[in-house]
């Protein structure tokens, strides 16, 4: 039987269902092991840009959708805040789909009374807003790197290795990308101050973070392509960043240790073979 942990709120973004880079199996595993009173889907849950060019929708992607709908039917409040890759849903603000409500942005009040602006964040990415053609060109190059990353991890698994994101590593090695992350965080913190809230929860840049910035609590959910991360709020209002690829790795190590054959040493005690 699967052990399920309950949280006050779960924040997930940048799943990119409909692309080969989506780690749908890991997300399904996360959703099976975690439940909440409320779930925020903070944009780019499916990738309309990619699906317009080449339709790709395996069963695991459908399973993610069905799992979320099942949670909504069981009473979980689910709020969907569209991003730039699923921007077509911005034409349906206020609409409910199977118990999932679509909003442009939201104010989340944590259990300790703190107010957070919840927004995807593409509105503050000048590449997306000012030169959409450039964003699409970068999207194709990025997609190629994710494709290569998929093959890279298949080879790693053949040799017993765990999931590792080559694309995430490459991004953090490029100075311009690191600078962009910093500028993006500053822009979102500024918007939070204008909104007169205590923090901001966003996605978009595929870089999970949880820290204070200029008096604002900056929270980025990361993604389910490179990082396999989410933000969890507990009943006291404290936020936690979870790396599910690492959680699965540790769980597998425990299972291996538990299943390892035991041998008897000279003192008559059991020890791993």
KENUDREN-555672 format. One line per field, with one value per residue (C-alpha): x, y, z; residue in one letter. Coordinates in nm, 4 decimals. Layout:
! residues N
xx <- X, ...
yy <- Y, ...
zz <- Z, ...
type <- A, ...
END
This chain:
! residues 273
xx <- 0.0000, 0.1293, 0.1941, 0.0450, 0.1567, -0.0989, -0.0102, -0.2025, -0.1005, 0.0999, 0.2425, 0.3447, 0.4405, 0.6048, 0.5057, 0.4960, 0.2601, 0.2641, 0.6435, 0.8981, 1.0948, 0.8076, 0.8850, 0.5244, 0.6178, 0.7939, 0.5031, 0.2572, 0.4699, 0.4711, 0.0923, 0.0411, 0.2531, 0.1308, -0.2118, -0.3309, -0.6300, -0.5356, -0.3189, -0.1950, -0.0997, 0.1250, 0.1349, 0.2804, 0.1072, 0.0745, 0.2749, 0.0474, 0.3457, 0.4877, 0.1547, 0.0659, 0.3734, 0.3715, 0.1075, 0.2530, 0.0357, 0.1323, -0.0768, 0.1345, 0.0462, -0.3217, -0.2724, -0.1418, -0.4554, -0.6824, -0.4976, -0.5510, -0.9189, -0.9613, -0.8132, -1.0545, -1.3505, -1.2377, -1.2485, -0.9067, -0.9349, -0.7302, -0.6480, -0.4918, -0.2950, -0.1969, 0.1528, 0.2857, 0.2939, -0.0706, -0.1759, -0.4887, -0.6495, -0.6285, -0.9377, -1.1263, -1.0527, -1.3111, -1.4131, -1.4190, -1.2975, -1.3838, -1.3559, -1.0357, -1.0724, -0.8735, -0.7412, -0.4929, -0.3281, -0.4249, -0.3480, -0.2692, -0.2898, -0.0663, -0.1533, 0.0550, -0.1313, 0.1307, 0.0023, 0.1594, 0.1041, 0.0737, 0.1572, 0.3321, 0.5830, 0.6089, 0.4603, 0.7965, 1.0140, 1.0984, 1.2085, 0.8610, 0.6696, 0.8867, 1.0119, 0.7934, 0.9639, 1.2943, 1.1310, 1.0024, 1.3491, 1.5029, 1.2289, 1.3338, 1.7009, 1.6021, 1.3816, 1.6791, 1.8844, 1.5998, 1.5838, 1.9557, 1.9070, 1.6520, 1.8960, 2.1693, 1.9559, 1.8584, 2.2286, 2.2781, 1.9958, 2.1524, 2.4526, 2.2414, 2.2560, 1.9747, 1.8073, 2.0343, 1.9487, 2.2147, 2.0030, 1.9745, 2.3495, 2.4215, 2.1838, 2.3568, 2.6969, 2.5971, 2.6599, 2.3783, 2.1294, 2.2417, 2.2090, 1.8621, 1.7499, 1.8635, 1.6865, 1.3692, 1.3663, 1.4140, 1.1219, 0.8873, 0.9892, 0.9152, 0.5697, 0.4996, 0.5837, 0.3496, 0.0753, 0.1430, 0.1937, 0.4619, 0.5878, 0.5535, 0.5135, 0.5917, 0.7376, 0.8371, 1.2188, 1.2605, 1.4771, 1.3409, 1.4128, 1.2972, 1.4623, 1.4143, 1.4806, 1.4579, 1.2108, 0.9981, 0.9749, 1.0584, 0.9334, 0.9800, 0.8282, 1.0854, 0.9538, 0.8881, 1.1242, 1.4661, 1.4286, 1.1229, 1.0498, 0.7464, 0.6693, 0.4833, 0.3133, 0.2614, -0.0135, 0.1953, 0.2418, 0.6044, 0.7116, 0.9348, 1.1076, 1.0999, 1.3266, 1.1294, 1.4081, 1.6231, 1.3330, 1.2909, 1.6658, 1.6735, 1.3631, 1.5183, 1.8365, 1.6319, 1.4487, 1.7783, 1.9227, 1.6122, 1.6179, 1.9925, 2.0655, 2.1786, 2.4686, 2.5625, 2.8952, 3.1127, 2.9206, 2.5953, 2.4609, 2.2960, 2.4779, 2.4343, 2.6066
yy <- 0.0000, 0.3471, 0.5783, 0.9221, 1.2398, 1.5160, 1.8841, 2.2086, 2.3183, 2.1823, 2.4090, 2.2544, 2.4214, 2.3654, 2.0037, 2.0423, 1.7538, 1.6842, 1.6907, 1.4093, 1.5902, 1.5729, 1.3483, 1.2276, 0.9019, 1.0910, 1.3336, 1.0431, 0.8902, 1.2253, 1.2618, 0.9087, 0.9829, 1.3375, 1.4921, 1.8362, 2.0528, 2.2757, 2.2301, 2.5181, 2.4383, 2.7379, 2.7362, 2.5437, 2.2260, 2.1258, 2.2603, 2.4100, 2.5442, 2.1985, 2.0245, 2.2652, 2.1432, 1.7718, 1.5988, 1.3766, 1.2395, 0.9015, 0.7229, 0.8495, 1.2094, 1.1197, 0.9458, 1.2716, 1.4572, 1.1814, 1.1751, 1.5498, 1.5251, 1.2388, 1.4517, 1.7333, 1.4928, 1.3817, 1.7399, 1.8910, 2.2541, 2.2874, 2.6259, 2.6402, 2.9559, 2.9402, 3.0207, 3.1119, 2.7550, 2.6954, 3.0577, 2.9531, 2.8839, 3.2550, 3.2858, 3.0759, 3.2637, 3.1875, 2.8649, 2.5278, 2.2123, 1.8996, 2.0935, 2.2750, 2.6550, 2.8708, 3.2037, 3.4554, 3.5015, 3.4461, 3.5603, 3.2637, 3.3102, 3.0608, 2.8929, 3.1517, 3.4434, 3.5438, 3.6624, 3.5326, 3.6386, 3.3220, 3.3845, 3.1910, 3.4685, 3.4849, 3.8349, 3.9481, 3.7693, 4.0303, 3.7647, 3.6112, 3.9409, 4.1527, 3.9042, 3.5943, 3.4648, 3.4567, 3.2667, 3.0061, 2.9724, 2.9223, 2.6731, 2.4523, 2.4607, 2.3824, 2.0957, 1.9434, 1.9555, 1.7832, 1.5147, 1.4531, 1.4530, 1.1718, 0.9486, 1.0416, 0.9216, 0.5993, 0.5128, 0.6070, 0.3765, 0.0867, 0.1238, 0.1639, 0.5424, 0.7713, 1.0550, 1.3561, 1.6683, 1.7581, 2.0517, 2.1922, 2.1581, 2.3318, 2.6179, 2.6925, 2.6947, 2.9703, 3.3148, 3.4799, 3.2238, 3.2788, 3.6555, 3.6109, 3.4072, 3.6873, 3.9557, 3.7467, 3.7023, 4.0789, 4.1551, 3.9157, 4.0496, 4.4023, 4.2954, 4.1349, 4.4646, 4.6523, 4.3998, 4.4546, 4.0907, 3.9134, 3.6833, 3.5540, 3.1965, 3.1437, 2.9081, 2.9700, 2.9642, 2.5978, 2.6953, 2.5988, 2.8425, 2.9291, 3.2337, 3.5939, 3.8761, 4.2454, 4.1730, 3.9455, 3.5673, 3.4416, 3.0917, 2.9194, 2.5745, 2.4619, 2.2152, 1.8523, 1.8481, 1.9297, 1.9456, 1.7362, 1.9731, 2.1082, 2.3347, 2.1946, 2.4004, 2.2257, 2.2905, 2.5562, 2.7609, 2.6623, 2.6014, 2.3149, 2.2552, 1.8882, 1.7304, 1.4221, 1.2688, 1.2679, 1.1360, 0.8443, 0.7772, 0.7583, 0.5387, 0.2974, 0.2808, 0.1884, -0.0813, -0.2223, -0.2234, -0.3922, -0.6619, -0.7304, -1.0919, -1.1262, -1.3392, -1.4493, -1.3292, -1.5136, -1.3623, -1.5059, -1.1600, -1.0860, -0.8588, -0.7590, -0.9972
zz <- 0.0000, -0.0947, 0.2008, 0.1282, 0.3035, 0.3490, 0.3104, 0.3351, -0.0155, -0.3095, -0.5812, -0.9162, -1.2438, -1.5806, -1.6323, -2.0127, -2.0830, -2.4551, -2.4838, -2.4722, -2.2016, -1.9530, -1.6544, -1.6250, -1.4492, -1.1702, -1.1362, -1.1123, -0.8386, -0.6560, -0.6835, -0.5515, -0.2442, -0.1731, -0.1196, -0.0075, 0.0756, -0.2189, -0.5278, -0.7425, -1.1021, -1.1687, -1.5490, -1.8433, -1.7302, -2.0945, -2.3865, -2.6500, -2.8457, -2.9026, -2.9552, -3.2368, -3.4256, -3.3408, -3.1322, -2.8610, -2.5817, -2.4303, -2.1686, -1.8787, -1.9711, -1.9727, -1.6368, -1.4844, -1.5975, -1.4668, -1.1327, -1.0852, -1.1835, -0.9361, -0.6573, -0.7480, -0.7313, -0.3854, -0.2567, -0.3269, -0.4379, -0.7578, -0.9116, -1.2591, -1.3420, -1.7116, -1.8359, -2.1784, -2.3134, -2.2156, -2.2682, -2.4630, -2.1236, -2.0436, -2.2591, -2.0015, -1.6790, -1.4122, -1.5833, -1.4065, -1.5822, -1.3845, -1.0596, -1.1594, -1.1667, -1.4111, -1.2759, -1.4151, -1.0737, -0.7131, -0.3599, -0.1371, 0.2397, 0.4166, 0.7449, 0.9354, 0.7750, 0.5172, 0.1773, -0.1439, -0.5033, -0.7146, -1.0813, -1.3584, -1.4243, -1.8054, -1.7862, -1.6481, -1.9035, -2.1654, -2.4139, -2.4115, -2.3954, -2.6246, -2.8858, -2.8973, -3.2127, -3.0215, -2.7370, -2.9843, -3.1417, -2.7987, -2.7192, -3.0124, -2.9102, -2.5529, -2.6736, -2.8563, -2.5374, -2.3508, -2.6218, -2.5802, -2.2026, -2.2420, -2.4250, -2.1789, -1.8861, -2.0635, -2.0874, -1.7195, -1.6145, -1.8066, -1.5759, -1.2631, -1.2474, -1.1289, -1.3188, -1.3676, -1.5662, -1.8200, -1.9384, -1.5856, -1.5332, -1.8657, -1.7843, -1.4541, -1.6256, -1.8704, -1.7232, -1.9194, -1.7888, -1.4295, -1.4748, -1.6253, -1.3234, -1.0927, -1.2976, -1.3109, -0.9333, -0.8841, -1.1187, -0.9382, -0.5970, -0.7187, -0.8408, -0.5026, -0.3301, -0.5649, -0.4857, -0.1128, -0.0283, 0.1715, -0.1017, -0.4542, -0.5811, -0.9488, -1.2083, -1.5712, -1.5572, -1.4497, -1.1545, -0.8127, -0.5295, -0.1800, -0.0248, 0.0872, -0.1574, -0.0639, 0.2136, -0.0060, 0.0215, -0.3285, -0.4103, -0.7464, -0.7938, -1.0510, -1.3081, -1.4069, -1.7043, -1.5603, -1.1823, -1.0834, -0.7948, -0.6125, -0.3179, -0.0174, 0.2539, 0.5873, 0.8420, 1.0195, 0.7025, 0.6446, 0.2851, 0.1759, -0.1566, -0.2544, -0.5170, -0.6190, -0.8305, -0.5161, -0.3046, -0.5457, -0.5433, -0.1625, -0.1567, -0.4066, -0.2002, 0.1085, -0.0863, -0.2108, 0.1399, 0.2788, 0.0111, 0.0367, 0.1481, 0.5076, 0.6277, 0.9800, 1.1188, 1.3680, 1.6625, 1.5340, 1.4333, 1.0983, 0.8566, 0.4904, 0.2515
type <- X, X, X, X, X, X, X, X, X, X, X, X, X, X, X, X, X, X, X, X, X, X, X, X, X, X, X, X, X, X, X, X, X, X, X, X, X, X, X, X, X, X, X, X, X, X, X, X, X, X, X, X, X, X, X, X, X, X, X, X, X, X, X, X, X, X, X, X, X, X, X, X, X, X, X, X, X, X, X, X, X, X, X, X, X, X, X, X, X, X, X, X, X, X, X, X, X, X, X, X, X, X, X, X, X, X, X, X, X, X, X, X, X, X, X, X, X, X, X, X, X, X, X, X, X, X, X, X, X, X, X, X, X, X, X, X, X, X, X, X, X, X, X, X, X, X, X, X, X, X, X, X, X, X, X, X, X, X, X, X, X, X, X, X, X, X, X, X, X, X, X, X, X, X, X, X, X, X, X, X, X, X, X, X, X, X, X, X, X, X, X, X, X, X, X, X, X, X, X, X, X, X, X, X, X, X, X, X, X, X, X, X, X, X, X, X, X, X, X, X, X, X, X, X, X, X, X, X, X, X, X, X, X, X, X, X, X, X, X, X, X, X, X, X, X, X, X, X, X, X, X, X, X, X, X, X, X, X, X, X, X, X, X, X, X, X, X, X, X, X, X, X, X
END
